[in-house]
Amino acid sequence: MNPPQNSEYKRKPTLLYLVTEDWYFCSHRLALAHHAKSKGFDIIVATRVNHHREVIEKEGFKLIPIQFIRSSKNILHELSTLLNIIRIYKKERPDIVHNIGIKPVLYGTWATKIIRIPIVINLLAGLTEKFHENKWKSAFIRKLVNLAYRLGYLGVNATTVFQNSSDMNNFLKRNIVKKEYVELIRGSGVNTHKFRFSPEPEGIPIVILASRLIWEKGVGEFVEASKILQSQDVKCRMVLVGDCDPDSTGSVPREKLEKWQSEGIIEWWGHKNDMATVFSGSHIVCLPSYHEGTPRVLLEAASCGRAIVASDVPGCKQIVKNNEGGLVVPVKNSGALAESIKFLIQNPEQRTKMGKQGREIILNEFSDDIIIAQTLALYEKLLLKAGLLSETPLVDLNSNINSHSNC
């Protein structure tokens, strides 16, 4: 069906974000949606609503609750979720659907096979490394995932956005996506004014792992590294920042976290809203994760000028490059993690140098100015291609994205 040819329709496209969790939308995509609205989009957010309804609605976005359960394996519930997405797409008829995350991409793409949407954008982050273990179960799951995506993409010209080239090349190699329908946009960006550079504090070095507390983030390796450093009498405070994630099958039990803390192995600070303050009060930030797209926590830490120790996976290595900005260690290697932390503790000048390098990497490659402008330019390109936008550009690539300081 050809779009209406009135200019108002072309100036006011509707953009729907499909995301699993409201907190994830707010932490990773709120700034993007804010600037899309300022450029003339009507914004709809379909997500599971927990604690961020007021924040989303305050921005003037239409919020549609949807019952995503990330860890659910109940076929009837998952089918119900898919049917709900189809109903939402049918009722709202957005011009662009931006599916973010594994389930939204899978279900959102399947839904557009039934309800035709002019533009479909799928954001995948770190998926191809998730099933990296060479075990029969992982191989079986990987084949099922590949098949589901291939079937979902049949007949749908969705544009798939990857956060690192390794993930993109893996999907191309497996013939899940076509080269003409892929884009590389590295991460969600970081507000470099909010996460500004600050000198290290005085006192015993504080080493932080900030994330959802699931095993795949390397929590176990971080705890083992702390034990090693204590046995070597290396003076530092090893801190976990974050909360349990009961919706994840790999959530670290609260009892175990409390036990580690009571034994003096680590400090557990729980969830923190003001991560800029947390980073400014630290000396080293770790992420020994098993797989990543482009981890926001490292972007924010580097923006604050903190040296990083991260695992040797594609998403982390594009932030920590050749020992610039920090150090990389093998995956699932607590000994190497401990050695790298020890090196940075005992070499404060090198640590400070790496922190400054990390800040420069963020300013040059990963700031909100860059990432949001790239995404808005993609929206504009696809709208023009679909005939839903006049020649007047939505995006000024030289505009100051970071002016929205509340995001």
Wavefront OBJ file of the C-alpha trace (Angstrom):
o trace
v 0.000 0.000 0.000
v 1.391 3.393 -0.999
v 1.701 5.949 1.835
v -0.531 9.041 1.835
v 1.036 11.912 -0.035
v 0.236 14.758 2.379
v 3.171 16.699 3.794
v 2.018 16.416 7.417
v 2.338 12.621 7.265
v 5.852 12.972 5.931
v 6.848 15.458 8.632
v 5.433 13.440 11.554
v 6.460 9.784 11.299
v 5.607 7.421 14.155
v 8.474 5.508 15.757
v 7.782 2.518 18.029
v 10.465 1.063 20.308
v 9.920 -2.571 21.336
v 12.083 -3.320 24.397
v 11.945 -6.026 27.075
v 12.319 -3.776 30.158
v 11.440 -0.159 30.942
v 14.682 0.315 32.914
v 16.728 -0.796 29.904
v 14.918 1.647 27.642
v 15.569 4.466 30.091
v 19.250 3.649 30.599
v 20.104 2.890 26.968
v 17.570 4.539 24.625
v 15.774 7.373 26.406
v 18.182 10.020 25.117
v 17.830 8.681 21.558
v 14.019 8.735 21.764
v 14.090 12.257 23.233
v 16.088 13.562 20.290
v 13.965 11.640 17.790
v 10.905 13.384 19.239
v 12.644 16.756 18.973
v 13.288 15.997 15.279
v 9.586 15.430 14.579
v 8.789 11.823 15.486
v 5.813 10.640 17.489
v 7.261 8.127 19.968
v 5.653 4.922 21.253
v 7.389 2.636 23.756
v 6.142 -0.950 24.157
v 7.862 -2.632 27.101
v 7.379 -4.366 30.421
v 6.592 -1.601 32.906
v 8.012 -1.813 36.416
v 9.379 1.407 37.907
v 9.909 3.842 35.020
v 6.417 4.690 33.790
v 6.621 8.272 35.046
v 10.027 8.892 33.439
v 8.861 7.622 30.042
v 5.496 9.391 30.058
v 7.085 12.633 31.276
v 8.987 12.733 27.982
v 5.674 12.806 26.125
v 5.976 9.256 24.805
v 3.015 6.899 24.510
v 3.692 3.906 26.772
v 2.193 0.473 26.049
v 2.776 -2.173 28.746
v 3.684 -5.636 27.475
v 4.463 -8.726 29.538
v 7.939 -9.705 28.432
v 9.593 -12.287 30.695
v 13.196 -12.682 29.598
v 13.779 -16.093 31.179
v 10.400 -17.576 30.241
v 10.377 -20.875 28.378
v 6.598 -21.286 28.606
v 5.403 -21.766 25.029
v 1.881 -20.497 25.751
v 3.166 -17.327 27.427
v 5.607 -16.670 24.577
v 2.864 -17.195 21.995
v 0.626 -14.811 23.934
v 3.430 -12.219 23.907
v 3.850 -12.581 20.140
v 0.112 -12.178 19.561
v 0.103 -9.084 21.770
v 2.897 -7.550 19.707
v 0.920 -8.271 16.539
v -2.126 -6.522 18.062
v 0.002 -3.510 19.040
v 1.506 -3.208 15.549
v -1.939 -3.549 13.962
v -3.487 -0.865 16.189
v -0.621 1.668 16.157
v 0.557 1.205 12.546
v 3.962 2.828 13.164
v 6.145 3.960 10.282
v 9.259 2.612 12.001
v 9.553 -0.235 14.468
v 12.873 -0.353 16.343
v 13.150 -3.785 17.995
v 15.840 -3.876 20.697
v 17.095 -7.125 22.232
v 16.883 -10.843 21.489
v 13.167 -11.479 22.070
v 11.929 -8.133 20.693
v 13.945 -8.706 17.519
v 12.714 -12.270 17.105
v 9.061 -11.629 17.956
v 8.939 -8.163 16.421
v 10.279 -9.455 13.113
v 7.813 -12.354 13.081
v 4.992 -9.899 13.813
v 5.883 -7.786 10.775
v 5.369 -10.835 8.567
v 1.674 -10.512 9.465
v 1.309 -6.753 10.016
v 3.280 -4.965 7.329
v 5.380 -2.129 8.771
v 7.162 0.201 6.306
v 10.488 0.185 8.190
v 11.810 -2.442 10.596
v 15.083 -1.923 12.486
v 16.498 -4.717 14.625
v 19.218 -4.062 17.166
v 21.294 -7.094 18.139
v 23.963 -6.833 20.847
v 26.359 -9.641 21.637
v 24.073 -12.501 20.592
v 26.511 -14.503 18.499
v 29.019 -14.905 21.319
v 26.380 -16.062 23.784
v 26.356 -19.667 22.632
v 30.094 -19.955 22.180
v 30.695 -23.068 24.270
v 31.341 -26.173 22.211
v 28.812 -28.350 24.019
v 25.966 -30.269 22.434
v 23.309 -28.240 24.254
v 24.841 -24.901 23.261
v 25.266 -26.090 19.661
v 21.636 -27.254 19.573
v 20.373 -23.958 20.983
v 22.527 -22.025 18.516
v 21.017 -23.966 15.591
v 17.494 -23.308 16.839
v 18.230 -19.597 17.252
v 19.761 -19.392 13.778
v 16.754 -21.193 12.256
v 14.265 -18.955 14.069
v 16.016 -15.813 12.840
v 16.364 -17.086 9.261
v 12.660 -17.925 9.083
v 11.758 -14.633 10.745
v 13.760 -12.607 8.229
v 12.251 -14.384 5.190
v 10.111 -11.874 3.328
v 11.008 -9.037 5.717
v 13.532 -6.433 4.598
v 14.536 -5.521 8.120
v 17.646 -3.444 8.714
v 19.778 -5.076 11.399
v 22.030 -2.908 13.547
v 25.054 -4.530 15.177
v 27.208 -3.041 17.914
v 30.466 -4.639 16.819
v 31.836 -5.975 13.552
v 32.420 -9.489 14.909
v 28.715 -10.025 15.590
v 27.831 -8.522 12.222
v 30.245 -10.765 10.338
v 28.989 -13.866 12.169
v 25.397 -13.158 11.123
v 26.493 -12.468 7.549
v 28.543 -15.679 7.478
v 25.555 -17.696 8.672
v 23.367 -16.108 5.966
v 20.864 -14.845 8.536
v 21.050 -11.274 7.213
v 21.985 -9.706 3.905
v 24.845 -7.256 3.538
v 22.630 -4.540 2.067
v 20.440 -4.621 5.184
v 23.037 -4.296 7.934
v 24.417 -1.274 9.793
v 27.217 -0.950 12.350
v 26.432 1.510 15.168
v 28.691 0.854 18.126
v 26.671 1.013 21.308
v 24.067 3.355 22.730
v 26.425 6.266 23.341
v 27.384 7.983 26.574
v 26.649 11.478 27.828
v 30.183 12.813 28.215
v 28.943 15.860 30.161
v 27.222 13.744 32.786
v 30.027 11.164 32.822
v 32.806 13.717 32.863
v 36.491 13.208 33.510
v 37.560 13.425 37.154
v 40.838 12.738 38.978
v 41.113 9.600 41.077
v 40.250 9.897 44.786
v 42.790 9.408 47.542
v 42.942 6.203 49.559
v 42.994 2.464 49.001
v 42.254 1.655 45.325
v 38.619 0.749 44.689
v 38.025 -1.841 41.950
v 34.450 -2.034 40.673
v 32.415 -4.530 38.696
v 29.112 -2.823 37.883
v 26.444 -4.830 36.058
v 23.441 -7.042 36.418
v 24.722 -9.671 38.825
v 24.618 -12.718 36.596
v 27.372 -15.296 36.213
v 27.926 -14.425 32.540
v 29.212 -10.999 33.575
v 32.197 -12.722 35.202
v 31.056 -12.255 38.792
v 32.597 -15.572 39.834
v 35.939 -14.696 38.265
v 35.881 -11.293 39.951
v 35.347 -12.936 43.352
v 38.123 -15.462 42.695
v 40.439 -12.632 41.636
v 39.685 -10.900 44.934
v 40.695 -14.031 46.828
v 43.961 -14.203 44.880
v 44.761 -10.545 45.565
v 44.026 -11.006 49.268
v 46.363 -14.025 49.386
v 49.085 -11.838 47.841
v 48.395 -9.041 50.336
v 47.475 -6.581 47.557
v 45.623 -3.691 49.199
v 42.397 -2.821 47.395
v 38.621 -2.834 47.802
v 36.832 -5.177 45.390
v 33.259 -3.961 44.923
v 30.191 -5.377 43.168
v 27.670 -2.728 42.123
v 24.288 -3.962 40.958
v 21.414 -6.126 42.037
v 20.290 -9.692 41.491
v 18.391 -10.376 38.266
v 15.733 -12.975 39.122
v 14.410 -12.961 35.538
v 17.733 -14.345 34.327
v 18.501 -18.049 34.627
v 22.096 -17.129 35.457
v 21.363 -14.767 38.337
v 23.834 -14.881 41.228
v 21.835 -15.831 44.363
v 21.431 -13.095 46.943
v 22.554 -15.517 49.670
v 25.884 -16.014 47.912
v 26.448 -12.281 47.548
v 25.711 -11.763 51.233
v 28.052 -14.633 52.151
v 30.932 -13.183 50.098
v 30.392 -9.825 51.752
v 30.215 -11.251 55.291
v 33.453 -13.144 54.661
v 35.178 -9.941 53.556
v 35.908 -11.206 50.039
v 34.053 -8.376 48.307
v 31.864 -5.393 49.099
v 28.363 -5.419 47.668
v 26.865 -1.974 47.212
v 23.645 -3.066 45.502
v 21.913 -0.982 42.847
v 23.100 2.610 42.397
v 21.239 5.255 40.408
v 24.118 7.736 40.158
v 26.800 5.745 38.367
v 28.783 8.870 37.488
v 29.439 9.381 41.202
v 30.295 5.692 41.640
v 32.879 5.823 38.866
v 34.386 9.100 40.048
v 34.937 7.482 43.456
v 36.703 4.457 41.976
v 40.148 3.715 40.539
v 39.632 0.680 38.247
v 36.516 -0.720 36.539
v 36.297 -4.399 35.571
v 34.008 -6.313 33.248
v 35.211 -9.936 32.882
v 32.099 -10.794 30.865
v 31.747 -13.856 28.623
v 30.170 -11.883 25.753
v 29.192 -8.272 25.076
v 27.806 -6.076 22.320
v 29.202 -2.713 23.366
v 28.948 -2.584 27.172
v 27.553 0.698 28.419
v 29.238 0.343 31.800
v 32.667 0.450 30.131
v 31.675 3.427 27.996
v 30.620 5.338 31.108
v 33.692 4.288 33.107
v 36.057 5.269 30.302
v 34.244 8.584 29.895
v 35.008 9.271 33.586
v 38.683 8.544 32.916
v 38.902 5.198 34.677
v 41.296 2.463 33.587
v 39.487 -0.706 32.553
v 40.145 -4.417 32.871
v 37.853 -6.326 30.507
v 37.578 -9.741 28.950
v 38.903 -10.498 25.497
v 35.577 -10.368 23.635
v 34.678 -8.183 20.623
v 32.411 -5.717 22.412
v 35.007 -4.926 25.079
v 37.997 -4.819 22.737
v 36.587 -1.944 20.697
v 36.688 0.195 23.852
v 40.016 -1.095 25.228
v 42.418 -1.103 22.290
v 45.982 -2.420 22.390
v 46.343 -1.555 26.097
v 44.996 1.944 25.450
v 42.329 2.700 28.011
v 43.029 -0.453 29.976
v 43.879 -4.145 29.751
v 42.127 -7.182 28.283
v 42.257 -10.641 29.843
v 41.186 -14.099 28.650
v 37.582 -15.093 29.272
v 36.966 -17.108 32.476
v 40.526 -16.593 33.720
v 40.474 -15.284 37.296
v 44.278 -15.541 37.586
v 44.871 -13.249 34.614
v 42.171 -10.906 35.919
v 43.917 -10.692 39.291
v 47.299 -10.046 37.652
v 45.936 -7.201 35.526
v 44.211 -5.583 38.497
v 47.415 -5.951 40.514
v 49.469 -4.311 37.740
v 47.168 -1.282 37.631
v 47.114 -0.984 41.426
v 50.901 -1.039 41.615
v 51.370 1.328 38.649
v 49.215 4.400 39.317
v 50.909 6.511 36.648
v 50.149 3.918 33.988
v 46.608 3.631 35.325
v 46.079 7.390 35.066
v 47.488 7.409 31.530
v 45.090 4.650 30.469
v 42.179 6.522 32.028
v 42.954 9.608 29.955
v 43.298 7.467 26.828
v 39.900 5.917 27.506
v 38.303 9.337 27.807
v 39.720 10.319 24.406
v 38.408 7.107 22.823
v 34.917 7.902 24.107
v 35.000 11.510 22.918
v 36.204 10.484 19.454
v 34.063 7.401 18.866
v 31.313 6.683 21.402
v 29.744 9.897 22.677
v 25.991 10.558 22.489
v 26.781 13.185 19.868
v 28.093 10.468 17.560
v 25.896 7.435 18.289
v 22.536 9.229 18.442
v 23.306 11.223 15.286
v 24.193 7.980 13.458
v 20.917 6.363 14.537
v 18.787 9.379 13.609
v 20.559 9.498 10.233
v 19.601 5.840 9.728
v 15.945 6.664 10.492
v 16.064 9.489 7.968
v 17.718 7.384 5.273
v 15.129 4.626 5.598
v 12.208 7.089 5.678
v 13.451 8.726 2.486
v 13.914 5.319 0.861
v 10.347 4.337 1.814
v 8.940 7.621 0.500
v 7.719 8.687 3.944
v 9.845 11.819 4.315
v 10.310 14.963 2.292
v 13.795 16.072 1.315
v 14.087 18.293 4.418
v 16.539 16.436 6.690
v 15.485 15.422 10.179
v 19.050 15.247 11.404
v 21.778 17.836 11.696
v 24.854 15.651 12.128
v 26.711 18.596 13.637
v 24.094 19.334 16.310
v 24.907 18.992 19.999
v 23.127 15.834 21.114
v 24.419 16.018 24.693
v 22.353 19.129 25.412
v 19.656 16.883 26.937
v 21.415 16.498 30.268
v 18.607 14.656 32.075
v 19.024 11.461 30.052
l 1 2 3 4 5 6 7 8 9 10 11 12 13 14 15 16 17 18 19 20 21 22 23 24 25 26 27 28 29 30 31 32 33 34 35 36 37 38 39 40 41 42 43 44 45 46 47 48 49 50 51 52 53 54 55 56 57 58 59 60 61 62 63 64 65 66 67 68 69 70 71 72 73 74 75 76 77 78 79 80 81 82 83 84 85 86 87 88 89 90 91 92 93 94 95 96 97 98 99 100 101 102 103 104 105 106 107 108 109 110 111 112 113 114 115 116 117 118 119 120 121 122 123 124 125 126 127 128 129 130 131 132 133 134 135 136 137 138 139 140 141 142 143 144 145 146 147 148 149 150 151 152 153 154 155 156 157 158 159 160 161 162 163 164 165 166 167 168 169 170 171 172 173 174 175 176 177 178 179 180 181 182 183 184 185 186 187 188 189 190 191 192 193 194 195 196 197 198 199 200 201 202 203 204 205 206 207 208 209 210 211 212 213 214 215 216 217 218 219 220 221 222 223 224 225 226 227 228 229 230 231 232 233 234 235 236 237 238 239 240 241 242 243 244 245 246 247 248 249 250 251 252 253 254 255 256 257 258 259 260 261 262 263 264 265 266 267 268 269 270 271 272 273 274 275 276 277 278 279 280 281 282 283 284 285 286 287 288 289 290 291 292 293 294 295 296 297 298 299 300 301 302 303 304 305 306 307 308 309 310 311 312 313 314 315 316 317 318 319 320 321 322 323 324 325 326 327 328 329 330 331 332 333 334 335 336 337 338 339 340 341 342 343 344 345 346 347 348 349 350 351 352 353 354 355 356 357 358 359 360 361 362 363 364 365 366 367 368 369 370 371 372 373 374 375 376 377 378 379 380 381 382 383 384 385 386 387 388 389 390 391 392 393 394 395 396 397 398 399 400 401 402 403 404 405 406 407
